[in-house]
Amino acid sequence: MESKEQILKATKVVSMSKTAKERISAIAKDIKGKELFPEKTYLAKKTLSNIKTLPI
């Protein structure tokens, strides 16, 4: 039985220079693993910890 592999084509691809790609990858590496919005995360955790049950 042969399986047909589907060829995926990228749509809406933005062309950019090599330096732009390097900048984006450097920023992505810098951001990876960091908490971007610590205040909002703290507030959400505090709010959710006060709730005993969620209404469904």
PDB file of N, CA, C, O and CB in Angstrom:
ATOM      1  N   MET A   1       0.840  -1.180   0.000  1.00  0.00           N
ATOM      2  CA  MET A   1       0.000   0.000   0.000  1.00  0.00           C
ATOM      3  C   MET A   1       0.882   1.240   0.000  1.00  0.00           C
ATOM      4  O   MET A   1       1.739   1.403   0.868  1.00  0.00           O
ATOM      5  CB  MET A   1      -0.954   0.000   1.213  1.00  0.00           C
ATOM      6  N   GLU A   2       0.673   2.080  -0.946  1.00  0.00           N
ATOM      7  CA  GLU A   2       1.490   3.287  -1.042  1.00  0.00           C
ATOM      8  C   GLU A   2       0.823   4.435  -0.302  1.00  0.00           C
ATOM      9  O   GLU A   2      -0.390   4.632  -0.385  1.00  0.00           O
ATOM     10  CB  GLU A   2       1.729   3.668  -2.513  1.00  0.00           C
ATOM     11  N   SER A   3       1.632   5.176   0.414  1.00  0.00           N
ATOM     12  CA  SER A   3       1.093   6.362   1.084  1.00  0.00           C
ATOM     13  C   SER A   3       1.553   7.593   0.321  1.00  0.00           C
ATOM     14  O   SER A   3       2.734   7.745   0.010  1.00  0.00           O
ATOM     15  CB  SER A   3       1.547   6.431   2.582  1.00  0.00           C
ATOM     16  N   LYS A   4       0.622   8.446   0.031  1.00  0.00           N
ATOM     17  CA  LYS A   4       0.944   9.655  -0.703  1.00  0.00           C
ATOM     18  C   LYS A   4       1.297  10.751   0.301  1.00  0.00           C
ATOM     19  O   LYS A   4       0.489  11.105   1.160  1.00  0.00           O
ATOM     20  CB  LYS A   4      -0.240  10.090  -1.620  1.00  0.00           C
ATOM     21  N   GLU A   5       2.498  11.274   0.182  1.00  0.00           N
ATOM     22  CA  GLU A   5       2.907  12.352   1.066  1.00  0.00           C
ATOM     23  C   GLU A   5       2.375  13.660   0.515  1.00  0.00           C
ATOM     24  O   GLU A   5       2.466  13.943  -0.680  1.00  0.00           O
ATOM     25  CB  GLU A   5       4.447  12.399   1.219  1.00  0.00           C
ATOM     26  N   GLN A   6       1.831  14.428   1.395  1.00  0.00           N
ATOM     27  CA  GLN A   6       1.265  15.698   0.996  1.00  0.00           C
ATOM     28  C   GLN A   6       2.368  16.753   0.957  1.00  0.00           C
ATOM     29  O   GLN A   6       3.149  16.877   1.900  1.00  0.00           O
ATOM     30  CB  GLN A   6       0.130  16.119   1.956  1.00  0.00           C
ATOM     31  N   ILE A   7       2.428  17.493  -0.111  1.00  0.00           N
ATOM     32  CA  ILE A   7       3.417  18.556  -0.245  1.00  0.00           C
ATOM     33  C   ILE A   7       2.797  19.836   0.293  1.00  0.00           C
ATOM     34  O   ILE A   7       1.771  20.305  -0.200  1.00  0.00           O
ATOM     35  CB  ILE A   7       3.882  18.729  -1.735  1.00  0.00           C
ATOM     36  N   LEU A   8       3.442  20.392   1.316  1.00  0.00           N
ATOM     37  CA  LEU A   8       2.938  21.619   1.918  1.00  0.00           C
ATOM     38  C   LEU A   8       3.649  22.820   1.295  1.00  0.00           C
ATOM     39  O   LEU A   8       4.870  22.829   1.141  1.00  0.00           O
ATOM     40  CB  LEU A   8       3.135  21.599   3.456  1.00  0.00           C
ATOM     41  N   LYS A   9       2.877  23.804   0.952  1.00  0.00           N
ATOM     42  CA  LYS A   9       3.442  25.015   0.382  1.00  0.00           C
ATOM     43  C   LYS A   9       3.202  26.175   1.334  1.00  0.00           C
ATOM     44  O   LYS A   9       2.108  26.335   1.874  1.00  0.00           O
ATOM     45  CB  LYS A   9       2.835  25.310  -1.008  1.00  0.00           C
ATOM     46  N   ALA A  10       4.223  26.968   1.532  1.00  0.00           N
ATOM     47  CA  ALA A  10       4.103  28.124   2.416  1.00  0.00           C
ATOM     48  C   ALA A  10       3.311  29.216   1.709  1.00  0.00           C
ATOM     49  O   ALA A  10       3.513  29.490   0.526  1.00  0.00           O
ATOM     50  CB  ALA A  10       5.501  28.648   2.845  1.00  0.00           C
ATOM     51  N   THR A  11       2.416  29.826   2.455  1.00  0.00           N
ATOM     52  CA  THR A  11       1.655  30.940   1.912  1.00  0.00           C
ATOM     53  C   THR A  11       1.943  32.175   2.743  1.00  0.00           C
ATOM     54  O   THR A  11       2.262  32.070   3.927  1.00  0.00           O
ATOM     55  CB  THR A  11       0.138  30.629   1.888  1.00  0.00           C
ATOM     56  N   LYS A  12       1.835  33.305   2.149  1.00  0.00           N
ATOM     57  CA  LYS A  12       2.073  34.586   2.801  1.00  0.00           C
ATOM     58  C   LYS A  12       3.468  34.663   3.424  1.00  0.00           C
ATOM     59  O   LYS A  12       3.613  35.050   4.584  1.00  0.00           O
ATOM     60  CB  LYS A  12       1.017  34.829   3.865  1.00  0.00           C
ATOM     61  N   VAL A  13       4.472  34.301   2.664  1.00  0.00           N
ATOM     62  CA  VAL A  13       5.848  34.341   3.130  1.00  0.00           C
ATOM     63  C   VAL A  13       6.411  35.718   2.838  1.00  0.00           C
ATOM     64  O   VAL A  13       6.295  36.234   1.726  1.00  0.00           O
ATOM     65  CB  VAL A  13       6.706  33.232   2.462  1.00  0.00           C
ATOM     66  N   VAL A  14       7.020  36.299   3.851  1.00  0.00           N
ATOM     67  CA  VAL A  14       7.609  37.617   3.690  1.00  0.00           C
ATOM     68  C   VAL A  14       9.091  37.429   3.422  1.00  0.00           C
ATOM     69  O   VAL A  14       9.800  36.813   4.218  1.00  0.00           O
ATOM     70  CB  VAL A  14       7.366  38.514   4.947  1.00  0.00           C
ATOM     71  N   SER A  15       9.553  37.955   2.310  1.00  0.00           N
ATOM     72  CA  SER A  15      10.970  37.838   2.008  1.00  0.00           C
ATOM     73  C   SER A  15      11.735  38.874   2.815  1.00  0.00           C
ATOM     74  O   SER A  15      11.291  40.011   2.973  1.00  0.00           O
ATOM     75  CB  SER A  15      11.234  38.012   0.491  1.00  0.00           C
ATOM     76  N   MET A  16      12.900  38.463   3.327  1.00  0.00           N
ATOM     77  CA  MET A  16      13.706  39.378   4.111  1.00  0.00           C
ATOM     78  C   MET A  16      15.176  39.072   3.901  1.00  0.00           C
ATOM     79  O   MET A  16      15.546  37.998   3.428  1.00  0.00           O
ATOM     80  CB  MET A  16      13.341  39.291   5.599  1.00  0.00           C
ATOM     81  N   SER A  17      15.993  40.025   4.256  1.00  0.00           N
ATOM     82  CA  SER A  17      17.422  39.869   4.043  1.00  0.00           C
ATOM     83  C   SER A  17      18.038  38.944   5.082  1.00  0.00           C
ATOM     84  O   SER A  17      17.407  38.598   6.081  1.00  0.00           O
ATOM     85  CB  SER A  17      18.111  41.222   4.073  1.00  0.00           C
ATOM     86  N   LYS A  18      19.265  38.555   4.833  1.00  0.00           N
ATOM     87  CA  LYS A  18      19.963  37.651   5.741  1.00  0.00           C
ATOM     88  C   LYS A  18      20.189  38.320   7.097  1.00  0.00           C
ATOM     89  O   LYS A  18      20.084  37.665   8.134  1.00  0.00           O
ATOM     90  CB  LYS A  18      21.304  37.208   5.131  1.00  0.00           C
ATOM     91  N   THR A  19      20.496  39.603   7.098  1.00  0.00           N
ATOM     92  CA  THR A  19      20.732  40.308   8.364  1.00  0.00           C
ATOM     93  C   THR A  19      19.455  40.404   9.187  1.00  0.00           C
ATOM     94  O   THR A  19      19.496  40.294  10.412  1.00  0.00           O
ATOM     95  CB  THR A  19      21.291  41.713   8.101  1.00  0.00           C
ATOM     96  N   ALA A  20      18.328  40.608   8.527  1.00  0.00           N
ATOM     97  CA  ALA A  20      17.050  40.666   9.234  1.00  0.00           C
ATOM     98  C   ALA A  20      16.742  39.311   9.871  1.00  0.00           C
ATOM     99  O   ALA A  20      16.281  39.258  11.012  1.00  0.00           O
ATOM    100  CB  ALA A  20      15.911  41.083   8.271  1.00  0.00           C
ATOM    101  N   LYS A  21      16.987  38.223   9.155  1.00  0.00           N
ATOM    102  CA  LYS A  21      16.769  36.884   9.700  1.00  0.00           C
ATOM    103  C   LYS A  21      17.669  36.640  10.902  1.00  0.00           C
ATOM    104  O   LYS A  21      17.236  36.045  11.889  1.00  0.00           O
ATOM    105  CB  LYS A  21      17.017  35.817   8.627  1.00  0.00           C
ATOM    106  N   GLU A  22      18.919  37.093  10.827  1.00  0.00           N
ATOM    107  CA  GLU A  22      19.849  36.924  11.942  1.00  0.00           C
ATOM    108  C   GLU A  22      19.395  37.724  13.161  1.00  0.00           C
ATOM    109  O   GLU A  22      19.495  37.245  14.291  1.00  0.00           O
ATOM    110  CB  GLU A  22      21.264  37.351  11.528  1.00  0.00           C
ATOM    111  N   ARG A  23      18.899  38.932  12.938  1.00  0.00           N
ATOM    112  CA  ARG A  23      18.394  39.756  14.044  1.00  0.00           C
ATOM    113  C   ARG A  23      17.203  39.094  14.724  1.00  0.00           C
ATOM    114  O   ARG A  23      17.129  39.028  15.951  1.00  0.00           O
ATOM    115  CB  ARG A  23      17.998  41.150  13.537  1.00  0.00           C
ATOM    116  N   ILE A  24      16.279  38.608  13.915  1.00  0.00           N
ATOM    117  CA  ILE A  24      15.078  37.963  14.458  1.00  0.00           C
ATOM    118  C   ILE A  24      15.451  36.712  15.241  1.00  0.00           C
ATOM    119  O   ILE A  24      14.896  36.470  16.313  1.00  0.00           O
ATOM    120  CB  ILE A  24      14.093  37.607  13.329  1.00  0.00           C
ATOM    121  N   SER A  25      16.377  35.916  14.727  1.00  0.00           N
ATOM    122  CA  SER A  25      16.773  34.700  15.443  1.00  0.00           C
ATOM    123  C   SER A  25      17.494  35.036  16.743  1.00  0.00           C
ATOM    124  O   SER A  25      17.330  34.322  17.733  1.00  0.00           O
ATOM    125  CB  SER A  25      17.669  33.827  14.558  1.00  0.00           C
ATOM    126  N   ALA A  26      18.289  36.105  16.765  1.00  0.00           N
ATOM    127  CA  ALA A  26      18.977  36.516  17.990  1.00  0.00           C
ATOM    128  C   ALA A  26      17.975  36.974  19.045  1.00  0.00           C
ATOM    129  O   ALA A  26      18.111  36.635  20.221  1.00  0.00           O
ATOM    130  CB  ALA A  26      19.984  37.640  17.691  1.00  0.00           C
ATOM    131  N   ILE A  27      16.976  37.740  18.632  1.00  0.00           N
ATOM    132  CA  ILE A  27      15.945  38.211  19.560  1.00  0.00           C
ATOM    133  C   ILE A  27      15.118  37.038  20.068  1.00  0.00           C
ATOM    134  O   ILE A  27      14.789  36.983  21.253  1.00  0.00           O
ATOM    135  CB  ILE A  27      15.033  39.256  18.880  1.00  0.00           C
ATOM    136  N   ALA A  28      14.779  36.105  19.195  1.00  0.00           N
ATOM    137  CA  ALA A  28      14.000  34.933  19.599  1.00  0.00           C
ATOM    138  C   ALA A  28      14.768  34.096  20.618  1.00  0.00           C
ATOM    139  O   ALA A  28      14.178  33.597  21.576  1.00  0.00           O
ATOM    140  CB  ALA A  28      13.641  34.075  18.372  1.00  0.00           C
ATOM    141  N   LYS A  29      16.068  33.938  20.422  1.00  0.00           N
ATOM    142  CA  LYS A  29      16.880  33.193  21.388  1.00  0.00           C
ATOM    143  C   LYS A  29      16.924  33.909  22.725  1.00  0.00           C
ATOM    144  O   LYS A  29      16.914  33.269  23.776  1.00  0.00           O
ATOM    145  CB  LYS A  29      18.302  32.992  20.855  1.00  0.00           C
ATOM    146  N   ASP A  30      16.972  35.232  22.690  1.00  0.00           N
ATOM    147  CA  ASP A  30      17.023  36.031  23.916  1.00  0.00           C
ATOM    148  C   ASP A  30      15.710  35.933  24.693  1.00  0.00           C
ATOM    149  O   ASP A  30      15.722  35.860  25.921  1.00  0.00           O
ATOM    150  CB  ASP A  30      17.329  37.498  23.583  1.00  0.00           C
ATOM    151  N   ILE A  31      14.588  35.930  23.990  1.00  0.00           N
ATOM    152  CA  ILE A  31      13.266  35.901  24.619  1.00  0.00           C
ATOM    153  C   ILE A  31      12.902  34.507  25.113  1.00  0.00           C
ATOM    154  O   ILE A  31      12.181  34.378  26.103  1.00  0.00           O
ATOM    155  CB  ILE A  31      12.209  36.392  23.641  1.00  0.00           C
ATOM    156  N   LYS A  32      13.380  33.473  24.455  1.00  0.00           N
ATOM    157  CA  LYS A  32      12.972  32.098  24.753  1.00  0.00           C
ATOM    158  C   LYS A  32      13.204  31.766  26.228  1.00  0.00           C
ATOM    159  O   LYS A  32      14.305  31.937  26.751  1.00  0.00           O
ATOM    160  CB  LYS A  32      13.739  31.105  23.861  1.00  0.00           C
ATOM    161  N   GLY A  33      12.163  31.298  26.874  1.00  0.00           N
ATOM    162  CA  GLY A  33      12.245  30.884  28.262  1.00  0.00           C
ATOM    163  C   GLY A  33      12.003  31.986  29.274  1.00  0.00           C
ATOM    164  O   GLY A  33      11.896  31.718  30.471  1.00  0.00           O
ATOM    165  N   LYS A  34      11.916  33.219  28.810  1.00  0.00           N
ATOM    166  CA  LYS A  34      11.687  34.321  29.738  1.00  0.00           C
ATOM    167  C   LYS A  34      10.197  34.581  29.891  1.00  0.00           C
ATOM    168  O   LYS A  34       9.409  34.324  28.981  1.00  0.00           O
ATOM    169  CB  LYS A  34      12.405  35.592  29.260  1.00  0.00           C
ATOM    170  N   GLU A  35       9.833  35.087  31.041  1.00  0.00           N
ATOM    171  CA  GLU A  35       8.449  35.464  31.279  1.00  0.00           C
ATOM    172  C   GLU A  35       8.290  36.904  30.810  1.00  0.00           C
ATOM    173  O   GLU A  35       8.909  37.810  31.367  1.00  0.00           O
ATOM    174  CB  GLU A  35       8.051  35.299  32.794  1.00  0.00           C
ATOM    175  N   LEU A  36       7.469  37.120  29.795  1.00  0.00           N
ATOM    176  CA  LEU A  36       7.369  38.437  29.169  1.00  0.00           C
ATOM    177  C   LEU A  36       6.493  39.408  29.939  1.00  0.00           C
ATOM    178  O   LEU A  36       6.741  40.614  29.907  1.00  0.00           O
ATOM    179  CB  LEU A  36       6.841  38.294  27.782  1.00  0.00           C
ATOM    180  N   PHE A  37       5.479  38.916  30.626  1.00  0.00           N
ATOM    181  CA  PHE A  37       4.553  39.791  31.347  1.00  0.00           C
ATOM    182  C   PHE A  37       4.425  39.311  32.789  1.00  0.00           C
ATOM    183  O   PHE A  37       3.392  38.748  33.151  1.00  0.00           O
ATOM    184  CB  PHE A  37       3.160  39.823  30.653  1.00  0.00           C
ATOM    185  N   PRO A  38       5.447  39.519  33.622  1.00  0.00           N
ATOM    186  CA  PRO A  38       5.397  38.977  34.986  1.00  0.00           C
ATOM    187  C   PRO A  38       4.289  39.578  35.843  1.00  0.00           C
ATOM    188  O   PRO A  38       3.711  38.879  36.675  1.00  0.00           O
ATOM    189  CB  PRO A  38       6.716  39.198  35.664  1.00  0.00           C
ATOM    190  N   GLU A  39       3.983  40.859  35.659  1.00  0.00           N
ATOM    191  CA  GLU A  39       2.936  41.489  36.466  1.00  0.00           C
ATOM    192  C   GLU A  39       1.573  40.884  36.163  1.00  0.00           C
ATOM    193  O   GLU A  39       0.802  40.575  37.071  1.00  0.00           O
ATOM    194  CB  GLU A  39       2.904  43.000  36.219  1.00  0.00           C
ATOM    195  N   LYS A  40       1.290  40.722  34.890  1.00  0.00           N
ATOM    196  CA  LYS A  40      -0.007  40.171  34.497  1.00  0.00           C
ATOM    197  C   LYS A  40      -0.125  38.703  34.900  1.00  0.00           C
ATOM    198  O   LYS A  40      -1.200  38.252  35.296  1.00  0.00           O
ATOM    199  CB  LYS A  40      -0.215  40.320  32.985  1.00  0.00           C
ATOM    200  N   THR A  41       0.965  37.964  34.802  1.00  0.00           N
ATOM    201  CA  THR A  41       0.950  36.563  35.199  1.00  0.00           C
ATOM    202  C   THR A  41       0.705  36.443  36.700  1.00  0.00           C
ATOM    203  O   THR A  41      -0.069  35.595  37.143  1.00  0.00           O
ATOM    204  CB  THR A  41       2.272  35.876  34.813  1.00  0.00           C
ATOM    205  N   TYR A  42       1.365  37.293  37.477  1.00  0.00           N
ATOM    206  CA  TYR A  42       1.177  37.283  38.926  1.00  0.00           C
ATOM    207  C   TYR A  42      -0.269  37.608  39.281  1.00  0.00           C
ATOM    208  O   TYR A  42      -0.866  36.943  40.127  1.00  0.00           O
ATOM    209  CB  TYR A  42       2.126  38.283  39.600  1.00  0.00           C
ATOM    210  N   LEU A  43      -0.830  38.625  38.638  1.00  0.00           N
ATOM    211  CA  LEU A  43      -2.211  39.025  38.907  1.00  0.00           C
ATOM    212  C   LEU A  43      -3.187  37.904  38.547  1.00  0.00           C
ATOM    213  O   LEU A  43      -4.140  37.650  39.283  1.00  0.00           O
ATOM    214  CB  LEU A  43      -2.559  40.301  38.127  1.00  0.00           C
ATOM    215  N   ALA A  44      -2.952  37.238  37.419  1.00  0.00           N
ATOM    216  CA  ALA A  44      -3.827  36.133  37.006  1.00  0.00           C
ATOM    217  C   ALA A  44      -3.746  34.968  37.989  1.00  0.00           C
ATOM    218  O   ALA A  44      -4.769  34.381  38.341  1.00  0.00           O
ATOM    219  CB  ALA A  44      -3.455  35.654  35.594  1.00  0.00           C
ATOM    220  N   LYS A  45      -2.531  34.631  38.433  1.00  0.00           N
ATOM    221  CA  LYS A  45      -2.380  33.540  39.407  1.00  0.00           C
ATOM    222  C   LYS A  45      -3.072  33.889  40.720  1.00  0.00           C
ATOM    223  O   LYS A  45      -3.721  33.042  41.334  1.00  0.00           O
ATOM    224  CB  LYS A  45      -0.887  33.239  39.659  1.00  0.00           C
ATOM    225  N   LYS A  46      -2.928  35.136  41.144  1.00  0.00           N
ATOM    226  CA  LYS A  46      -3.550  35.572  42.392  1.00  0.00           C
ATOM    227  C   LYS A  46      -5.072  35.504  42.281  1.00  0.00           C
ATOM    228  O   LYS A  46      -5.745  35.044  43.204  1.00  0.00           O
ATOM    229  CB  LYS A  46      -3.100  37.003  42.751  1.00  0.00           C
ATOM    230  N   THR A  47      -5.609  35.961  41.158  1.00  0.00           N
ATOM    231  CA  THR A  47      -7.055  35.941  40.943  1.00  0.00           C
ATOM    232  C   THR A  47      -7.575  34.505  40.909  1.00  0.00           C
ATOM    233  O   THR A  47      -8.596  34.200  41.525  1.00  0.00           O
ATOM    234  CB  THR A  47      -7.416  36.668  39.635  1.00  0.00           C
ATOM    235  N   LEU A  48      -6.872  33.619  40.189  1.00  0.00           N
ATOM    236  CA  LEU A  48      -7.325  32.235  40.076  1.00  0.00           C
ATOM    237  C   LEU A  48      -7.172  31.466  41.384  1.00  0.00           C
ATOM    238  O   LEU A  48      -7.918  30.519  41.633  1.00  0.00           O
ATOM    239  CB  LEU A  48      -6.560  31.530  38.978  1.00  0.00           C
ATOM    240  N   SER A  49      -6.225  31.857  42.213  1.00  0.00           N
ATOM    241  CA  SER A  49      -6.063  31.152  43.486  1.00  0.00           C
ATOM    242  C   SER A  49      -7.204  31.471  44.453  1.00  0.00           C
ATOM    243  O   SER A  49      -7.486  30.682  45.355  1.00  0.00           O
ATOM    244  CB  SER A  49      -4.719  31.516  44.125  1.00  0.00           C
ATOM    245  N   ASN A  50      -7.860  32.615  44.277  1.00  0.00           N
ATOM    246  CA  ASN A  50      -8.971  33.002  45.139  1.00  0.00           C
ATOM    247  C   ASN A  50     -10.270  32.301  44.747  1.00  0.00           C
ATOM    248  O   ASN A  50     -11.206  32.251  45.545  1.00  0.00           O
ATOM    249  CB  ASN A  50      -9.163  34.508  45.094  1.00  0.00           C
ATOM    250  N   ILE A  51     -10.340  31.769  43.552  1.00  0.00           N
ATOM    251  CA  ILE A  51     -11.557  31.114  43.066  1.00  0.00           C
ATOM    252  C   ILE A  51     -11.555  29.660  43.501  1.00  0.00           C
ATOM    253  O   ILE A  51     -10.614  28.923  43.207  1.00  0.00           O
ATOM    254  CB  ILE A  51     -11.672  31.221  41.523  1.00  0.00           C
ATOM    255  N   LYS A  52     -12.586  29.250  44.188  1.00  0.00           N
ATOM    256  CA  LYS A  52     -12.689  27.858  44.652  1.00  0.00           C
ATOM    257  C   LYS A  52     -13.167  26.938  43.535  1.00  0.00           C
ATOM    258  O   LYS A  52     -12.555  25.905  43.264  1.00  0.00           O
ATOM    259  CB  LYS A  52     -13.644  27.761  45.853  1.00  0.00           C
ATOM    260  N   THR A  53     -14.263  27.321  42.890  1.00  0.00           N
ATOM    261  CA  THR A  53     -14.798  26.531  41.784  1.00  0.00           C
ATOM    262  C   THR A  53     -15.172  27.468  40.653  1.00  0.00           C
ATOM    263  O   THR A  53     -15.542  28.621  40.872  1.00  0.00           O
ATOM    264  CB  THR A  53     -16.024  25.688  42.232  1.00  0.00           C
ATOM    265  N   LEU A  54     -15.068  26.957  39.462  1.00  0.00           N
ATOM    266  CA  LEU A  54     -15.444  27.751  38.291  1.00  0.00           C
ATOM    267  C   LEU A  54     -16.865  27.410  37.873  1.00  0.00           C
ATOM    268  O   LEU A  54     -17.200  26.232  37.743  1.00  0.00           O
ATOM    269  CB  LEU A  54     -14.463  27.510  37.120  1.00  0.00           C
ATOM    270  N   PRO A  55     -17.701  28.407  37.660  1.00  0.00           N
ATOM    271  CA  PRO A  55     -19.064  28.122  37.198  1.00  0.00           C
ATOM    272  C   PRO A  55     -19.051  27.597  35.769  1.00  0.00           C
ATOM    273  O   PRO A  55     -18.343  28.111  34.903  1.00  0.00           O
ATOM    274  CB  PRO A  55     -19.941  29.384  37.289  1.00  0.00           C
ATOM    275  N   ILE A  56     -19.836  26.581  35.549  1.00  0.00           N
ATOM    276  CA  ILE A  56     -19.869  25.979  34.212  1.00  0.00           C
ATOM    277  C   ILE A  56     -21.234  26.239  33.605  1.00  0.00           C
ATOM    278  O   ILE A  56     -21.496  25.824  32.476  1.00  0.00           O
ATOM    279  CB  ILE A  56     -19.565  24.446  34.264  1.00  0.00           C
TER     280      ILE A  56
END
